[in-house]
Amino acid sequence: MNHLERRFPDGDPGNDAVAEAVAEAGRTIGERGTFNFLLGDGKQLFARCATKLSYIVRKAPFAKATLADDDLSVDFATVTTPRDRVAVVATAPLTRDEEWTTGRPGEMWVFRRGRLARTLES
């Protein structure tokens, strides 16, 4: 956070500049060892993969999903509206009947309003 404050002393320079600065900070810290992280600034969610990280974006039409490690299912259509969209980030896929995206080490995803907005090297 200090890195970002020093880089942008006059305030918020915009989403893309902040994302690039967060990726740079992640890369610098990651050079010292394993560093996965999730960081949000109220407008964006940053997710950096150092070892294992996966994500899924759920949106209408919502379907049923079964947990990866249990036979429990959730019908997301019963708990959402057609306008809803959500990004879920986890170390490993949480469900077995949905298509998750797996990150590569050094990759950082930027989510805005439940959408993948950018993928940066970090």
QUIWOPE-V405748 format. One record per residue. RES is the residue in three letters. SS is DSSP state (a for helix, b for strand, c for the rest). PSI is psi in degrees with one decimal (NA if undefined). Layout:
BEGIN
res=<RES | RES>
ss=<SS | SS>
psi=<PSI | PSI>
END
This chain:
BEGIN
res=<MET | ASN | HIS | LEU | GLU | ARG | ARG | PHE | PRO | ASP | GLY | ASP | PRO | GLY | ASN | ASP | ALA | VAL | ALA | GLU | ALA | VAL | ALA | GLU | ALA | GLY | ARG | THR | ILE | GLY | GLU | ARG | GLY | THR | PHE | ASN | PHE | LEU | LEU | GLY | ASP | GLY | LYS | GLN | LEU | PHE | ALA | ARG | CYS | ALA | THR | LYS | LEU | SER | TYR | ILE | VAL | ARG | LYS | ALA | PRO | PHE | ALA | LYS | ALA | THR | LEU | ALA | ASP | ASP | ASP | LEU | SER | VAL | ASP | PHE | ALA | THR | VAL | THR | THR | PRO | ARG | ASP | ARG | VAL | ALA | VAL | VAL | ALA | THR | ALA | PRO | LEU | THR | ARG | ASP | GLU | GLU | TRP | THR | THR | GLY | ARG | PRO | GLY | GLU | MET | TRP | VAL | PHE | ARG | ARG | GLY | ARG | LEU | ALA | ARG | THR | LEU | GLU | SER>
ss=<c | a | a | a | a | a | a | c | c | c | c | c | c | c | a | a | a | a | a | a | a | a | a | a | a | a | a | a | a | a | c | c | c | c | c | c | b | b | b | b | c | c | c | c | b | b | b | b | b | c | c | c | c | b | b | b | b | b | b | c | c | c | c | b | b | b | b | c | c | c | c | c | b | b | b | a | a | a | c | c | c | c | c | c | b | b | b | b | b | b | c | c | c | c | b | c | c | c | c | c | b | b | c | c | c | c | b | b | b | b | b | b | c | c | b | b | b | b | b | b | b | c>
psi=<-38.2 | -38.3 | -46.3 | -39.1 | -41.5 | -37.2 | -33.0 | 66.9 | -20.8 | 11.1 | -162.6 | 116.4 | -2.5 | 157.6 | -47.1 | -41.1 | -40.0 | -44.1 | -43.4 | -37.7 | -38.8 | -41.5 | -42.3 | -44.6 | -41.6 | -41.1 | -44.8 | -47.1 | -39.8 | -23.3 | -18.0 | -6.5 | -172.0 | 128.8 | 85.8 | 145.6 | 156.5 | 132.5 | 132.6 | 147.2 | 15.2 | -19.4 | -26.9 | 151.6 | 125.9 | 131.1 | 113.9 | 131.6 | 120.5 | -34.6 | -72.1 | 130.3 | 140.6 | 157.0 | 160.8 | 144.3 | 120.4 | 133.6 | 171.1 | 144.0 | 128.0 | 149.2 | -175.9 | 142.8 | 142.0 | 132.0 | 144.4 | -31.8 | 17.4 | 166.7 | 15.9 | 130.8 | 150.7 | 129.4 | 99.1 | -20.8 | -25.0 | -11.3 | 15.0 | 171.9 | 164.3 | -19.2 | -9.8 | 148.8 | 137.0 | 140.5 | 132.4 | 128.1 | 132.6 | 162.7 | -39.1 | 155.6 | 133.6 | -17.0 | 157.8 | -10.0 | 27.6 | 158.0 | 110.2 | 151.1 | 130.7 | 134.4 | 158.7 | 146.4 | 132.7 | 4.4 | 140.8 | 129.3 | 145.2 | 119.5 | 137.5 | 125.1 | 40.7 | 6.6 | 149.1 | 116.2 | -37.4 | 156.6 | 125.1 | 155.0 | 133.4 | NA>
END
